[in-house]
Amino acid sequence: MPLTFRVLEALRYDGSMFVGRLAINDVVFVVNASAKWDSEYKGFYYQLFMELWTFNPQSSSVQFDNRFVGIHLNLTTTTA
């Protein structure tokens, strides 16, 4: 399944980046996460983890099978 995501609300303040809302496949999630400026790698870094679930037709339910996808995000801005 294709995945699209957008940061909808981000604020840079006092050496940190605050993310308020994130849209994944057009579904909005309240995140309220912050990251400090990483001076070595020059960025504000976040990790987005998504669990992968499968449908079990025998039980007509979804089951987590210990798989996930991790995406590393750098939300560096060019404005002060």
C-alpha positions as CSV (number, residue, x, y, z in Angstrom):
1,M,0.0,0.0,0.0
2,P,1.4,3.4,-0.9
3,L,2.3,5.7,2.0
4,T,2.2,9.5,2.0
5,F,2.9,11.7,4.9
6,R,3.0,15.4,5.5
7,V,4.1,17.5,8.5
8,L,1.1,19.8,9.0
9,E,2.2,21.8,12.0
10,A,5.8,22.5,13.0
11,L,7.3,25.3,15.0
12,R,11.0,26.2,15.6
13,Y,11.5,27.7,19.0
14,D,14.5,28.1,21.4
15,G,16.8,25.6,19.7
16,S,14.1,22.9,19.2
17,M,11.6,21.9,16.5
18,F,8.1,21.1,17.7
19,V,5.8,18.9,15.5
20,G,2.1,19.2,16.4
21,R,0.3,17.3,13.7
22,L,1.2,14.8,11.0
23,A,-0.9,13.4,8.1
24,I,-0.4,9.9,7.0
25,N,-2.4,8.9,3.9
26,D,-4.6,12.0,4.6
27,V,-5.4,10.9,8.2
28,V,-4.4,13.5,10.7
29,F,-2.5,12.5,13.9
30,V,-1.7,14.7,16.8
31,V,2.0,14.1,17.5
32,N,3.3,16.8,19.9
33,A,6.9,15.7,19.6
34,S,10.1,17.8,19.8
35,A,13.7,17.5,18.8
36,K,16.7,19.5,19.8
37,W,19.1,20.8,17.2
38,D,21.8,18.2,16.4
39,S,24.9,20.4,15.9
40,E,27.1,17.4,14.7
41,Y,24.7,16.4,11.9
42,K,23.0,19.8,11.5
43,G,19.4,19.0,11.7
44,F,16.2,18.2,13.8
45,Y,15.8,14.4,13.6
46,Y,12.7,12.3,14.2
47,Q,11.9,8.7,13.7
48,L,8.5,7.5,12.4
49,F,7.8,3.8,13.1
50,M,4.8,1.9,11.6
51,E,3.8,-1.6,12.6
52,L,2.9,-4.0,9.8
53,W,-0.2,-6.1,10.4
54,T,-1.7,-8.9,8.4
55,F,-5.2,-10.2,7.9
56,N,-5.8,-13.7,9.1
57,P,-8.7,-15.1,7.1
58,Q,-9.2,-18.1,9.5
59,S,-9.9,-15.9,12.5
60,S,-11.2,-12.9,10.4
61,S,-8.9,-10.6,12.4
62,V,-5.7,-8.6,11.9
63,Q,-2.6,-9.7,13.7
64,F,0.8,-8.1,14.4
65,D,3.6,-10.3,13.1
66,N,6.6,-8.5,14.6
67,R,7.4,-6.5,11.5
68,F,7.7,-2.7,11.2
69,V,9.0,0.0,9.0
70,G,11.2,2.9,10.4
71,I,11.7,6.2,8.6
72,H,14.2,8.7,9.7
73,L,13.2,12.3,9.2
74,N,15.2,15.5,9.2
75,L,12.9,18.5,9.6
76,T,15.5,21.2,9.1
77,T,14.3,24.6,8.1
78,T,16.1,27.4,6.4
79,T,14.3,30.2,8.3
80,A,15.2,31.4,11.7
